[in-house]
């Protein structure tokens, strides 16, 4: 099986679709001020995680970087509602995206680079074809167009890892004070560690990187709906 990361167009590349949205996830963890590393946060969203049962207003209206004590308190509130295999980090977002949208969208949209959005017919086709690992959460968007199809955010759970040889020595160690995970700069040339690729899944993420990885089955299926303003960059597995 071949795998690809979904990536946005370059800034100088014209797109075929006019669709755009302004939205944010319903809940959000602020950055944390760590005694060792200072203020830090990471991108990452799990729109399928529902925190409506958590009675904490600051998650819906974060005020900025928090103290270590406050951060640990918030993580303790959130953790029971997040599947145990998923990380909870400073900067993490949860729940559906809420906001506004305009224009016409292609089957797949990648903008900004860490978010992937599917048109409703793409979600329906992927499910009808029996693809595995497709977690698509409907976005709560208002639009002036009554005919705009529903849009869904594609969740990519970090299951695979990049091969150590492509990351090299550009790594920051994990922190046992605040829980900051090991981090690295995303290399321009990258490939997957084969032993970590989840067998049978057509969508997954990568630990430490904001990548949506999809199988060739995924690419072939959505391309049946026409062009999208994205690139599919092959990620070899070794």
Secondary structure, 3 states (H helix, E strand, C coil): CCEEEEEECCCCCCCCCCCEEEEEEEEECCCEEECCCEEECCCCEECCCCCCCCCCHHHCCCCCCECHHHHHHHHHHHHCCCCCCCCCCCCCEEEEEEEEEECCCCCEEECCCCCEEEEHHHHHHHHHCCCCCCEEEECEEECCCCCCCCEEEEECCEEECECHHHHCCCEECCCCCCCCCCEECCCCCCCECHHHCCCCCCEEEECCEEEEEEEHHHHHHHHHHCCCCEEEEECCEC
